[in-house]
Amino acid sequence: MEDDSPYEISIVRAGVDQDVSDRKLVDVVEATLRRHHVSQASISVALVDDPRIAELNAAHLAHDGPTDVLTFDLRDEKTQSGGSHNNRIEGEIVVSVDTAAREAKSRGHDISTELALYAVHGTLHLLGFDDQASEDAARMHGLEDDILSSLGVGPVYRRPAK
């Protein structure tokens, strides 16, 4: 990360040993933040295995089993509600490397591409996007593909089948 960057993005490997570029993950998070005109951010991207993300999924969302990505907004309530005209994002994005490996294989691309998708998806959640309703999900997936395409990765969610 450059010293003059308004973004503090860290990659944490929690018990996973996967050959994935930290730089690629940082780049996609930063691109998502820049696209949405975020002035400052402090975000941690945690790479975990399925058992760990399943624990977090159960503890925080009361859902059984692993998931691809969980996002935790770490701003205080005043900042979250836009107090003091603050355009600062603070959060943690937790992604399952095991789920990414399975999905990457089924979609026909490498794991780093799938993890980039998860990093963008988690960042969009920190920015307030939701994917519970089908039209909201379609909007998020379109943004994900636009951002990843702008970085030369290409569309991932709507990638043509091989």
Backbone torsions as a table, in degrees:
resi	resn	phi	psi	omega
1	MET	NA	138.0	178.6
2	GLU	-76.5	147.2	-177.6
3	ASP	-62.8	-29.7	-176.9
4	ASP	-90.7	5.5	179.4
5	SER	-72.1	137.7	177.3
6	PRO	-80.1	2.5	-175.8
7	TYR	-116.5	133.7	172.7
8	GLU	-109.5	103.2	-178.7
9	ILE	-116.6	123.7	178.4
10	SER	-122.1	147.9	177.0
11	ILE	-112.2	126.1	-178.7
12	VAL	-118.5	126.9	177.9
13	ARG	-101.7	105.5	-176.2
14	ALA	-99.5	84.0	175.7
15	GLY	78.4	15.7	177.0
16	VAL	-119.4	142.9	179.4
17	ASP	-123.3	81.1	-177.2
18	GLN	-120.3	136.3	-179.7
19	ASP	-80.8	85.9	-177.9
20	VAL	-127.9	139.1	-179.0
21	SER	-74.2	116.4	173.5
22	ASP	-60.7	-38.6	-177.8
23	ARG	-59.9	-41.2	-179.9
24	LYS	-62.6	-42.6	179.4
25	LEU	-66.1	-42.9	177.5
26	VAL	-61.9	-43.6	-179.0
27	ASP	-60.5	-42.1	-177.7
28	VAL	-71.7	-35.4	176.4
29	VAL	-65.6	-46.7	179.8
30	GLU	-62.2	-41.3	179.3
31	ALA	-61.7	-39.0	178.8
32	THR	-66.0	-42.8	178.7
33	LEU	-64.7	-45.3	179.5
34	ARG	-62.0	-42.7	-178.6
35	ARG	-59.3	-30.2	-178.3
36	HIS	-103.8	17.7	171.3
37	HIS	56.7	39.8	176.7
38	VAL	-79.2	128.9	-176.0
39	SER	-81.6	-33.6	-180.0
40	GLN	-147.4	148.9	177.3
41	ALA	-154.8	148.7	171.7
42	SER	-133.8	107.7	-174.3
43	ILE	-132.9	135.0	173.6
44	SER	-109.1	132.7	174.2
45	VAL	-109.5	113.9	-178.5
46	ALA	-100.8	123.9	176.8
47	LEU	-95.7	116.1	-175.3
48	VAL	-128.2	173.1	176.4
49	ASP	-96.2	173.6	-178.5
50	ASP	-59.7	-43.6	179.4
51	PRO	-58.7	-38.9	-179.0
52	ARG	-70.1	-43.4	-178.9
53	ILE	-69.7	-30.0	175.9
54	ALA	-64.8	-40.1	176.5
55	GLU	-60.6	-46.6	179.9
56	LEU	-65.8	-39.9	179.1
57	ASN	-61.6	-42.5	178.9
58	ALA	-69.0	-44.0	-175.9
59	ALA	-68.6	-37.9	-172.3
60	HIS	-103.1	-26.0	-178.2
61	LEU	-121.7	-1.8	-178.5
62	ALA	57.1	34.7	176.0
63	HIS	-107.5	139.9	178.0
64	ASP	-84.0	142.4	172.4
65	GLY	86.5	174.2	-179.2
66	PRO	-76.1	163.2	175.0
67	THR	-139.2	174.9	-178.3
68	ASP	-80.0	-46.9	-175.1
69	VAL	-147.4	140.5	172.4
70	LEU	-124.3	143.8	-178.3
71	THR	-126.5	134.5	179.8
72	PHE	-123.0	116.7	176.6
73	ASP	-80.5	118.5	-175.2
74	LEU	-103.3	9.5	176.9
75	ARG	-75.4	153.1	174.9
76	ASP	-74.0	167.6	-174.5
77	GLU	-59.6	-39.5	-179.3
78	LYS	-62.4	-44.1	180.0
79	THR	-67.6	-39.9	-179.7
80	GLN	-62.7	-35.0	-177.6
81	SER	-86.4	7.5	175.7
82	GLY	86.9	15.3	180.0
83	GLY	-60.8	147.6	177.6
84	SER	58.9	25.3	179.6
85	HIS	51.9	36.0	-176.7
86	ASN	-82.4	124.3	177.1
87	ASN	-111.0	51.8	-178.7
88	ARG	-114.4	133.5	177.2
89	ILE	-109.3	133.6	174.1
90	GLU	-133.4	125.7	-179.3
91	GLY	-171.0	176.5	175.5
92	GLU	-128.8	135.1	175.8
93	ILE	-113.9	121.8	-179.8
94	VAL	-110.4	123.3	-178.9
95	VAL	-122.9	144.0	178.5
96	SER	-91.2	116.2	177.2
97	VAL	-67.8	-35.2	178.8
98	ASP	-63.5	-46.2	178.6
99	THR	-64.5	-41.7	178.8
100	ALA	-60.5	-40.5	179.7
101	ALA	-63.6	-43.6	178.8
102	ARG	-64.2	-47.5	-178.3
103	GLU	-65.3	-40.1	179.0
104	ALA	-61.4	-43.0	179.3
105	LYS	-63.3	-44.7	-178.0
106	SER	-69.9	-27.5	-179.9
107	ARG	-91.6	-10.2	176.6
108	GLY	80.6	31.7	173.8
109	HIS	-137.3	178.6	-176.3
110	ASP	-83.4	164.2	-176.0
111	ILE	-64.8	-34.1	-179.0
112	SER	-65.0	-31.3	176.5
113	THR	-68.7	-42.6	178.5
114	GLU	-64.9	-41.4	178.4
115	LEU	-66.2	-34.0	175.3
116	ALA	-62.4	-42.2	176.1
117	LEU	-58.1	-46.2	-179.0
118	TYR	-64.0	-38.1	179.8
119	ALA	-65.6	-42.1	177.2
120	VAL	-64.9	-45.2	-179.0
121	HIS	-57.9	-47.8	179.5
122	GLY	-63.2	-39.0	178.4
123	THR	-64.6	-41.5	177.0
124	LEU	-60.8	-38.7	175.5
125	HIS	-61.2	-41.8	178.2
126	LEU	-62.8	-26.3	178.8
127	LEU	-84.8	0.0	175.7
128	GLY	102.3	1.7	178.0
129	PHE	-75.7	147.4	-179.4
130	ASP	-128.7	150.3	-180.0
131	ASP	-128.1	25.6	-179.8
132	GLN	-73.7	-42.5	177.3
133	ALA	-87.0	146.9	-174.7
134	SER	-60.7	-37.1	-179.9
135	GLU	-71.8	-33.4	175.0
136	ASP	-67.4	-40.9	178.0
137	ALA	-62.2	-43.0	179.3
138	ALA	-61.8	-40.6	178.5
139	ARG	-63.8	-45.5	179.4
140	MET	-61.5	-45.3	-178.2
141	HIS	-64.6	-35.8	175.8
142	GLY	-63.9	-43.2	177.1
143	LEU	-63.3	-42.3	178.5
144	GLU	-57.3	-49.7	-179.0
145	ASP	-64.4	-38.6	177.9
146	ASP	-62.5	-45.6	-178.8
147	ILE	-65.2	-47.7	-179.3
148	LEU	-65.2	-36.6	176.7
149	SER	-65.5	-37.9	180.0
150	SER	-64.7	-20.9	179.9
151	LEU	-99.0	5.4	178.5
152	GLY	86.0	3.2	178.6
153	VAL	-78.0	-35.8	-177.1
154	GLY	91.4	173.4	178.2
155	PRO	-67.2	138.1	-180.0
156	VAL	-112.1	-48.1	-177.3
157	TYR	-65.7	-43.4	-178.5
158	ARG	-106.3	31.8	179.0
159	ARG	-64.8	134.4	177.2
160	PRO	-60.5	142.5	179.4
161	ALA	-65.4	143.9	179.2
162	LYS	-93.6	NA	NA
